[in-house]
Amino acid sequence: MGLYRRQDSRFWWMAYTVTGEHRCESTKTPSKDLAKKIWKKREAEIALGRFKVGWAGERMTFAEVCEEFFRSHSSTLSPKSQANHQMFLKNLRAYFGDRNLTEIDERAVVEYRNHRRRQPLKRDPKQMVKGATVNRELACLHCIFQFALKRKYIVENPASGVKHFDERQERPSKRMLTVEDEQRILEAAPPHLRVAIVLLVQTGGRTYTEGLSLRWDQLDLVQGVLHLAGRVKTTDSAQPLPLSRLACDVLKEWKHEQNPESPYVFPSPRNLDKPIRSVRRAWRTALKKAGVLYFPIYNLRHIFCTRLSWVAPDAVVQRAMRHSSPETKRHYQLGMVDQVREGIEKANKRAYQNQKLLRFYYGRVKPEKEAGQTPVSC
């Protein structure tokens, strides 16, 4: 075992024995010092049992592993997650193609990340793919390689060390919705979106799974309770939601106007047996007509949490948001400017006890004698 040179190559080669078999491999470098380090690393891998001759990833293509991953792993997830995985896998297969697993290294993953970030959006070619979208695809790619690693197809996960984009820089700034802005949005929105806005603001429900996909049999308008069913995000999310008087009145009026043949509160205009798929375009149009800066409709959940925090203790807010931890509400509270100012005023009143301290904060205060003297002209 050792390093040697070959006449037909400018690189150093290394020879080693593994499982009784003598093997020769190029170090891919003309530097003897670097080749020696690579050779020592390979010896260490052999000693630790991390090196294996003939990894299955040398014969398997990325597309084959994607199919196996979807059948074995993705099929056990929710329908929404399966749909997302299908979309992610389509983009990943289009880039990596028929490469063998062992040919994909960390550099290739980084190149894919940068390539996807520079691609234009299909619905708006003037904009590039968002970093959040690329991050989700990288997370899926990481799961694929973890799947291959667990099945001994590869020796390491090339996506584990790849840095993701900072999504917070691309997200719209969260701000509190005033009552005036809310009124203008409701006036500009179509009827179905108007009812959906009221429902989301009054319940804090998630936009589609707990709002737009509701069925009438989940609503008890007499007792004022909303029963969630199907797949929910957490076990705490399955708890029933109390409906306010405003929400009940709006839903009762909306029910009288709807087709009784549809089981959904917001049926699809094309198929009454299915819920409406998306209100993204209607929401954006309503904000534009109302003169309100764009923010995701999901932020109505933040607004519900913030308003409830004004008047209710943490335990009530946690129950209303159906959070597993009371600390989660910190991510949903917006603004709180008036509440913070009110707290500061109470703290000042208790600390200073109505003492007048204004004169101490505006420059140097002249002594009374100095202030009473008049300038003398020479």
N, C-alpha and C positions, 0 to 999 in steps of 0.2 A: 504494500500500500504506500502511496505517496504521490508527489507531483511529478509531471514529466511533460516534455514538449513533443509535438508531432510535426512532421515536415509539411503536412497539408493544412496546418492551422496556425494562426497567429496567437491563439489562446493557450493558456496552461490547462492541462488535463489532470484529473485526479483519479486515482484507482483506490477502490475499497472493497471489502468483502462483507456481505450481508446475507444471513441465513445460509452460509456455506457457498454462496455464489459470488464469483469475482466479477466486479462491474467497473466500467470506465465511463467517465462523464466529463464533459467540458465545463470549466469554471466560468466561461464567457468573459474572461478578462485577460489582458496581456500582462498585467502587473503580478509579479510573483508574490509580493507581500499580501495583496488582496486575495490572490488565489489560495494562499496558505490559510488565511482566515476562513475562506469558504470551505476548504477541505476539513479544517478543524471543526467547523460547525456541523458538517455532515457526519463526522465521526461521533460528535456528541449526540446527534439525532439517532444514530444507530445504537449507541449505548443506552439511551433513554427509551428506546423502542418506539420513537416517533417517526422513524423513517420506514417506509414500506415499499418494496419493489412491486411495480405493477398496480398502482392505485386505479380503482375503477373509473375515477375522473379522467384518466388519460384516454379512455375509450368512450366516455359518455359525453354527448353534446349538451350544451346549456338548454336547448329546447326539450330534450328528453327528460332532463331533471325537472324542468318547469311542469311538464305534464304529470310526472310522478308526484311532485309537490302538491299540485292542485287536487289530484285524486285522493291523496293520503291525508293532507292537512287542511287545505282550503274547504273541502267538502264538509268538514265538521263545524264550520263557522256559520254565522248568521247569513241569510240571503244577501243582506247589504254588503257584508264583508266579502262574500263570494263575488259579487258584482265588481267590487273595488279591485279584488285580486285579478280578475279577468282583464280589467283595464290596465293594471300595472304590468301584468305579464305580457300583454300585447306590445307595450312600449319596450320592455326589456328584451323580448325575443327579437324585435325589429333591429335593435342595436347590436346585441351580442351574437345573433344569428346561430350558426352551427359551430361556434367555437367549442373546443373541449373545455371541461371544467378547469383543468390544470393550466390552461392558457390564460385564464382570467385572473389577474393579480390586482393589487391595490391601485396601481397606476391606471389600469383599465377602468376600474370603478370610478376613480376620480375624473377620468376623461368622459365617462358617461354622465356623471353629475354636471359637469360644465357644459357638455353638449346639450342636455335637456334644458338647462337654464337659459340657453340662447335661442331655443326654438320658439317660434311665434305661436300664439293661441289660435285655434281653429275658428273660434267665433269672433275673434278680433285680432287680425294679423299684425296690428300695430303694437300689441303688447306681447311681452315674453311670458313663457311659462313661469308661474310663481314658485318661489323657493319652497313653499309648503307642499306643493304638488310633488316636487322633486324629492323632498324629504320622505314623503309617504312611499314613493317608489324605492328609495334607498332602504327604507325599513323592510319593505317586502323582499328586496334583494338580499338583505341580511338574513331574513328568515329562510330563504331558499338555500343559502350557503350553510346555515346552521343545520338545516335538514340534511344536506349532503354530507356535512361533517359528522352528524350523528350516525349516518349509515356507512361511514368509513369510505366515502367516495373521494374525499380530499383530506389533506392533512391540516389545513387551517382555513379560516374564514377571511377572504380578502376584503370584505366590506366592513369588518369590525373596526378598523382604524380610520375610516373615512369621515371627515367632519361634515356636518350638515349645515344648511343655511340657517341664519337667524330669522325666524318667521316674524318675530315681533316688530321688525323694521318695516315689514310690508303690510301689517294689519292696520286698518283704519283706527284712529284714536277713539277711545271710548269716551262718550260724553252723555250727560244726563238729558233725557227728553223732557222738555217743558210741556205743560198742558196746552199751551198755545200751538206748539209744533205738532203735538198729537192731534189736535182738532183739525189743523190744516191737512195733515196726512189722511185723516179719515174722510175729509171732504173730497180729496183728490183720488181716493182709492175706489176701485169697483166694489160692488156689494159683497162678493164672497171674501175679498181681501179685508174689507172693513170689519166683517164679523170675525175673521181670523185674528186681526190685530187686537180687538177687544178681548177675545178669548185668551190670547197669549199674554197680554198685559195683566189680565185679571187672575191668571192661574200660574204664570211662570213656566208653562210647559215647554218642552222642546218642540221646535217648529213643526217637524213632520211626524215623528213617531208618537208624539203626544198632543198634536194639534190638528194638522191637516188630514191625518189618516184616521180620525175618530169616526166611530159608528154611533148611531143614535141609541143602540142598546147599551152603550157604555155610559150614557148620561141619564141621571135621575134628577130631572128638573123640579120634581116635587120636593125632594129632600135636599136638593142643591149639592149633589155629589157627582164627581166624575170618577169612574172606575177604569183604571188602565188595564189593558190585557195584551197578550202576545209577548214578544221579546222586548224586555226593557233593559236599560243600561246597567242597573244594579238592582239588588234585591230591595233596597229602600225605595227605588223608583216605582215599585209595584203598589205602593200605598195609595189609597184613594185621595183624590184632590177635592177640597171643598170649593164650591162655586159661590161667588159673591152674588148679591142681588142684581147688580148690573149685568153680570155675565148671564144669569138665568133669564132675565127679561129679554136680552138681545137674542139668545138662543131660541127662546119660545117664539119670538116674532120671525126668526129665520126659518124655523121648522114649518110654520104655516105657509111660507112662500116656496118651500121645496117640494120636489116630486116625491110622493110617498113610496114610490117603487124603489128608490135608492136607499140602501142601508147606511150610507155614509153621510156625514154632516157636510162635507165638502166634496161632492161627487165630481168625477171627471166629466166635462161637457161632451166628450165623445163616447164614454162608456159609463153608464150609471152604476154598474157593478164594481167599479174601481174608484179609489179616491183620486183627487187631483194630484198630479205628479210634482208640479213646481209652481211657485208664485214669484220666482226671481225677477222675471221681466216686469210683471205687474207691480212688484214692490219698488223696483228701481224707477219706474215711470211715475208712481205716486209720489215718491220723494222729490223727483225733479219738478213735478207740477206744484208741489207744496213749497218749494224753495228751501228744502232741508237738505243739508249735506248728507251724502250717502253713508249708511251704516248697515251692517248685516241685520236681517230681520231676527236672527237669533239673539241679538242684543236686547230684544224686548224682555227676555228672561232676566237680564241684568237689571233692567229698569224695574221689573216687579220686585226683585230682591232688594234693591235700594230703597224703594218706597216703603216696603214692609219693614225694613230696618229702622225707619224713622220712628215707628210707633210700637214695635213688637220686640220682645227680648230674643236673644240668640236661639233659645230652644224652639220658639215658634217659627223663626226664620228657617232653621234647619229642617223642621218638619214640613214647612211649606215648599221648600226647595227640594226636599227628599234627598238630602246629602248624608253621606255616611259620617262626616266629621263636621263639627261646627266651624272649623277654620276654613272650610271650602268657600264659605260665603264671602271671604275677603277678596276673592278673585271676581266676584260678581257685583260688588258694591261700586257705584259710580258717584263721582262728585263729592257729595256729603259736605259741600262748602258751608251751607247755612248751619248745619248741625255742628261742624267744627267751630265755626265762629261763635255760636251760642255757648259751646263748652268753654271756649277761651274767655268769653265775657264773664261766665260764672266763676272761672278760676281767678280772674282779676279782681272780681268783687270780693271774693273770700280772702285773697292775699293782701290787697291794698286797703280794704275796708273803707272805700269811698274817699281815700286821701287824694288830694290834687297833686299830681306828679307831672303835669304837662310841661311846666316851666323848666324842669331839669333836663329836658330832651331837645332843647332848641338853643344850641350854642352856649356861650359863656354868659352867666347871669351877672349883671352889674350890681355891686353893693349899693345899698340905699344912699350912702353919703356921696359916692361917686356919681350916682345917677342924678342927685340933686344939684350938683355943681354946674355952673354955666361956664363955657369957655371964655377965657380972657384974651382979648386981642392985644397984640404988641404994637 
